[in-house]
Amino acid sequence: MPRRWIVLAVLFAARAATGFQFQSVGSTTNFLMQDLALGYAQLGMLLGAYLLPGIVVAFPAGLIGQRVRETTLGLVGLALMAVSGVALSYCDSFAAALIARVIGGVGATIVILVATKMTTDWFAGREIVLAMSLLQMSWPFGAMVALPAQTYLAQSLGWPAVMASSAMMALVALGAFALLPRSPVQAETAAATRAGLPVRTLVPILIAGVIWGAMNLACVLFFSYAPQLMVAQGASPTGAASLVSLAIWFTIIAIPVGGYVVERSGRPVAAIVACGLVAALALAVFVADIHPTIACLVFGVAIGPLSGAILSLPTRVLEPADRSLGFGLFFTCFYILMAIGPSAAGRLQDAWGKPSAALIAGAVLLATMAPLSLLFSLLSRRREVLTLKPATA
């Protein structure tokens, strides 16, 4: 097996550990509310505290990644996750749990950034879309493994055992991560880093980050509000939840399959435009209650190929020496949208008084990806022309 695939397997495991740890609060909801006397608002804060650090951590982590060996930075992130899991297992108050959760979120942000950057280094120019698709599967894979395993642990040994298990997962990933070689790209470009990105690179990266955030936010809105809409339209709660769950499984299957197809076609921007518009149309049809089952499953299939295609966009404009900083900005855009988006959608839902409002917002987000992707393609081509001019003069 080529070494890059072994590296990808370790990165997959490290990123899966972040999904496993994120789910630890969701898997122990009832236990935490009872033992720590939490309300739903406080529980929501614990869930959100794992993602919020990304807003302020992603960019500085990208800057540090230009100066520090990538495996070292990844080890720091995994170590913070392990500390978080152990600390959570001993918490006896909401404040302590919140602090521990934030520490884990900081570590997870670093791990996700490093894993994406290292995948780019090892696969740029060869199977990059497929590799990014497989990497993207790691987070939901970790969460899916966590759900039954952590539920069993919580019922058998109590919720502290669940938190300790997330620390153990991080430590196992840390052990494998420590054995990873330094990517050849970072070894060659360590001395070529710079403090900022040129405008011709900065703008496309920001656009790509907004596209990535819009896609993920649309998925969150769908998975959160689709069951409510179906119940309002007359479906049973169990039937609605089952259908949305089936759509998630379709998405998980479509991520690697779609990544392979997009890789073979060599046209990630076209794939983003086509799949984004199909997903937006399917969501609009779903809201209109026109064959909702088919629309729901079409949405799940259309979303799958987007992950690898979008994550491959930064590789088209970033020089090897700029990848750490570039991905720091990329993920900062993502975390900002994920932080403010659900709240904004909730307010829109309250203003409209209908369960379809957030889903319509999700369809708009998906449709917006098409012009943004075309703008990214135009700017990236212009950047290539500007880069080539000095060499041909």
C-alpha positions in Angstrom: 0.0 0.0 0.0 1.4 3.4 -0.9 2.5 5.4 2.1 0.0 8.2 1.5 -2.9 5.8 2.1 -1.5 4.7 5.4 -1.1 8.3 6.4 -4.8 8.9 5.3 -5.9 6.0 7.5 -4.2 7.6 10.6 -5.7 11.0 9.8 -9.1 9.3 9.4 -8.7 7.8 12.9 -7.6 11.1 14.4 -10.6 13.0 12.8 -13.0 10.2 13.8 -11.9 10.7 17.4 -13.2 14.3 17.2 -16.6 13.0 16.1 -16.5 10.4 18.9 -15.8 13.1 21.5 -18.4 15.5 20.2 -21.1 12.8 20.5 -20.1 12.1 24.2 -22.4 14.9 25.5 -25.3 13.9 23.2 -25.0 10.2 24.3 -25.2 11.1 28.0 -27.9 13.9 27.9 -30.2 12.4 30.6 -27.3 11.5 32.9 -25.7 14.9 32.7 -29.0 16.8 33.2 -29.7 14.7 36.3 -26.2 14.6 38.0 -25.1 18.1 37.1 -28.6 19.7 37.4 -28.5 21.1 33.8 -31.2 22.6 31.8 -31.7 22.3 28.1 -30.0 25.7 27.5 -26.9 24.6 29.4 -26.9 21.3 27.6 -27.0 23.2 24.3 -24.1 25.3 25.5 -22.0 22.2 26.1 -22.8 20.9 22.6 -22.0 24.2 21.0 -18.8 24.8 23.1 -17.1 22.1 21.1 -17.5 24.0 17.8 -17.3 27.6 18.9 -13.5 27.6 19.6 -12.9 27.2 15.9 -13.9 30.8 15.3 -10.8 32.1 17.2 -8.5 29.1 17.0 -8.5 28.0 13.3 -6.6 31.0 12.0 -3.9 31.2 14.8 -3.5 27.4 14.4 -2.9 28.0 10.7 -0.2 30.6 11.5 1.5 28.3 14.0 1.3 25.4 11.5 3.6 27.4 9.1 6.3 27.4 11.7 5.8 24.1 13.6 6.0 20.6 12.3 2.5 19.5 11.4 2.6 16.2 13.3 3.7 18.2 16.4 0.7 20.5 16.1 -1.6 17.5 15.6 -0.2 15.8 18.7 -1.0 19.0 20.7 -4.6 18.9 19.4 -5.0 15.2 20.3 -3.5 15.8 23.7 -5.9 18.6 24.4 -8.8 16.3 23.5 -7.5 13.7 25.9 -7.2 16.2 28.7 -10.8 17.3 27.9 -12.1 13.8 28.2 -10.4 13.1 31.5 -11.4 16.4 32.9 -15.1 15.9 31.9 -15.1 12.5 33.6 -14.3 14.3 36.9 -16.6 17.3 36.5 -19.2 18.0 39.1 -20.6 21.4 37.9 -21.7 23.0 34.7 -18.8 25.6 34.7 -16.2 22.9 35.0 -17.8 20.9 32.2 -18.0 23.9 30.0 -14.3 24.7 30.4 -13.4 21.1 29.8 -15.6 21.0 26.7 -14.0 24.2 25.3 -10.5 22.6 25.8 -11.7 19.6 23.7 -13.1 21.9 21.1 -9.7 23.7 20.7 -8.0 20.4 20.3 -10.5 19.2 17.8 -10.2 22.4 15.7 -6.4 21.9 15.5 -6.8 18.2 14.6 -9.3 18.9 11.8 -7.1 21.7 10.4 -3.9 19.6 10.5 -5.6 16.5 9.0 -7.0 18.5 6.1 -3.7 20.2 5.4 -1.7 16.9 5.6 -4.2 15.2 3.3 -3.7 18.0 0.8 0.1 17.7 1.1 0.0 13.9 0.5 -2.6 13.8 -2.2 -2.4 17.2 -4.1 -2.4 16.4 -7.8 -3.5 12.7 -7.3 -6.8 11.4 -5.9 -7.3 14.6 -3.9 -11.1 14.7 -4.2 -11.4 11.0 -3.3 -9.0 11.4 -0.3 -10.9 14.5 0.9 -14.2 12.5 0.6 -12.8 9.7 2.7 -11.4 12.1 5.2 -14.8 13.8 5.5 -16.5 10.5 6.3 -14.3 10.2 9.4 -16.3 12.6 11.6 -19.8 11.0 11.1 -18.1 7.6 11.3 -16.8 8.5 14.8 -20.2 9.9 15.8 -22.0 6.7 14.6 -19.6 4.4 16.4 -20.0 6.6 19.5 -23.8 6.4 19.7 -24.2 2.7 20.5 -20.9 2.3 22.3 -21.3 5.4 24.5 -24.9 4.5 25.3 -23.9 1.1 26.5 -21.1 2.6 28.6 -23.3 5.2 30.1 -25.9 2.6 31.2 -23.3 0.1 32.4 -20.6 2.3 34.0 -22.1 5.8 34.1 -21.5 9.0 32.1 -17.9 9.5 33.4 -16.9 6.3 31.6 -18.2 7.8 28.4 -16.0 10.9 28.8 -13.0 8.7 29.7 -13.6 6.7 26.5 -13.4 9.8 24.4 -10.0 10.5 26.0 -8.9 7.0 25.3 -9.9 7.3 21.6 -7.8 10.5 21.4 -4.8 8.8 23.1 -5.0 5.9 20.6 -5.1 8.3 17.7 -2.2 10.2 19.3 -0.1 7.1 19.5 -0.6 6.4 15.7 -0.2 10.1 14.9 3.2 10.2 16.6 4.5 7.7 14.0 3.5 9.7 11.0 6.4 10.9 8.8 6.7 14.6 7.9 5.1 15.3 4.6 7.6 15.9 1.8 5.8 19.1 1.0 6.3 20.7 4.4 9.9 19.5 4.5 10.6 21.3 1.2 8.7 24.5 2.0 9.5 25.0 5.7 11.7 28.0 4.9 9.4 29.5 2.3 6.5 30.5 4.6 5.1 34.0 4.8 3.0 36.0 7.2 0.0 36.6 4.9 -1.7 35.5 1.6 -1.7 37.6 -1.5 -5.1 39.0 -2.4 -5.3 36.8 -5.5 -5.2 33.8 -3.2 -7.0 35.3 -0.2 -10.3 36.0 -1.9 -10.8 32.5 -3.5 -9.9 30.9 -0.2 -12.6 33.0 1.6 -15.1 32.1 -1.1 -14.3 28.4 -0.7 -14.7 28.6 3.1 -18.1 30.2 2.7 -19.1 27.5 0.3 -18.0 24.8 2.8 -19.9 26.5 5.6 -23.0 27.0 3.5 -23.1 23.3 2.6 -22.6 22.1 6.1 -25.1 24.6 7.5 -27.7 23.5 5.0 -27.2 19.9 6.1 -27.6 20.9 9.8 -30.8 22.7 9.1 -32.2 19.8 7.1 -31.4 17.2 9.7 -32.7 19.5 12.5 -35.9 20.8 11.0 -37.0 18.2 8.4 -38.6 15.9 11.0 -40.6 18.8 12.5 -41.9 19.7 9.0 -42.9 16.1 8.3 -44.8 15.9 11.6 -46.6 19.1 10.9 -47.6 17.7 7.5 -49.1 14.6 9.1 -46.3 12.1 9.4 -45.6 10.2 12.6 -42.5 11.3 14.7 -41.0 7.8 14.3 -41.6 7.8 10.5 -40.1 11.3 10.1 -37.0 10.5 12.1 -36.5 7.2 10.2 -36.7 8.9 6.8 -34.2 11.6 7.8 -31.9 8.9 9.2 -32.2 7.0 5.9 -31.2 10.2 4.0 -28.1 10.5 6.3 -27.1 6.9 5.4 -27.5 7.8 1.7 -25.3 10.8 2.2 -22.6 8.7 3.9 -22.6 6.2 1.1 -22.6 9.0 -1.5 -19.5 10.7 0.0 -16.9 8.2 -1.1 -18.8 7.1 -4.3 -19.3 10.7 -5.3 -15.7 11.5 -4.5 -14.5 8.8 -6.8 -16.8 9.9 -9.6 -15.8 13.6 -9.2 -12.1 12.5 -9.1 -12.5 10.6 -12.4 -14.3 13.5 -14.0 -11.7 16.1 -12.9 -14.4 18.8 -12.7 -15.0 19.6 -9.0 -16.5 23.0 -9.7 -19.1 21.6 -12.1 -19.9 18.9 -9.5 -20.5 21.5 -6.8 -22.8 23.5 -9.1 -24.8 20.5 -10.3 -25.1 18.7 -6.9 -25.8 22.0 -5.0 -28.6 22.9 -7.4 -30.1 19.4 -7.3 -29.9 19.3 -3.5 -31.6 22.8 -3.3 -34.3 21.7 -5.7 -34.9 18.5 -3.7 -35.2 20.5 -0.5 -37.7 22.9 -2.1 -39.8 20.0 -3.4 -39.6 18.4 0.1 -40.9 21.6 1.7 -43.7 21.7 -0.8 -44.7 18.2 0.3 -44.3 16.8 -3.2 -43.1 13.2 -3.0 -41.3 14.0 0.3 -39.7 10.5 0.6 -38.1 10.7 -2.8 -37.1 14.3 -2.3 -35.5 13.5 1.0 -33.4 10.6 -0.5 -32.4 12.7 -3.5 -31.2 15.3 -1.1 -29.1 12.8 0.7 -27.5 11.5 -2.5 -26.8 15.0 -3.9 -25.1 16.2 -0.8 -22.6 13.4 -0.8 -20.3 14.3 -3.7 -20.0 17.9 -2.4 -17.7 17.2 0.5 -14.6 16.1 -1.4 -15.2 18.5 -4.3 -15.4 21.6 -1.9 -12.5 20.5 0.3 -10.3 20.1 -2.9 -10.9 23.8 -3.9 -8.2 25.3 -1.8 -5.5 23.1 -3.4 -6.2 24.9 -6.7 -5.0 28.2 -5.4 -2.8 27.6 -2.4 1.0 27.2 -2.8 2.4 24.4 -0.7 4.0 27.0 1.7 0.6 28.7 2.2 -1.6 25.7 2.9 -1.5 25.9 6.7 -2.5 29.6 6.8 -4.9 29.1 3.9 -6.8 26.3 5.6 -6.8 28.3 8.8 -8.8 31.0 7.0 -10.9 28.4 5.2 -12.1 26.8 8.4 -12.5 30.2 10.2 -15.2 31.0 7.6 -16.8 27.6 8.2 -16.9 28.0 12.0 -18.4 31.5 11.8 -21.2 30.3 9.6 -21.8 27.2 11.8 -21.9 29.4 14.9 -24.3 32.1 13.7 -26.3 30.1 11.2 -28.5 27.9 13.4 -29.5 30.8 15.6 -30.3 33.0 12.6 -32.4 30.1 11.1 -34.2 29.7 14.5 -35.1 33.4 14.5 -36.4 33.1 10.9 -38.5 30.2 12.0 -40.0 32.2 14.9 -40.7 35.2 12.6 -42.4 33.1 9.9 -44.2 30.9 12.4 -43.8 27.9 10.1 -41.5 24.8 10.3 -40.5 25.3 6.7 -38.6 28.6 7.1 -35.3 27.0 8.1 -35.5 24.5 5.3 -36.1 27.2 2.7 -33.1 29.0 4.1 -31.1 25.8 3.6 -32.3 25.6 0.0 -31.2 29.2 -0.6 -27.7 28.4 0.9 -27.3 25.4 -1.4 -28.4 27.4 -4.5 -26.0 30.2 -3.5 -23.1 27.8 -3.8 -23.5 27.7 -7.6 -22.6 31.4 -8.3 -19.9 31.3 -5.6 -18.3 28.2 -7.2 -18.3 29.9 -10.6 -16.8 33.0 -9.1 -14.1 30.9 -7.4 -13.3 29.2 -10.7 -13.0 32.6 -12.4 -10.7 34.0 -9.8 -8.6 30.9 -9.6 -8.0 31.0 -13.4 -7.2 34.7 -13.2 -4.7 33.9 -10.4 -3.0 31.3 -12.6 -2.7 33.9 -15.4 -1.2 36.5 -13.1 1.2 33.9 -11.7 2.4 32.9 -15.1 3.0 36.4 -16.4 6.3 37.1 -14.6 7.6 33.7 -15.9 6.7 34.5 -19.5 7.8 38.1 -19.5 
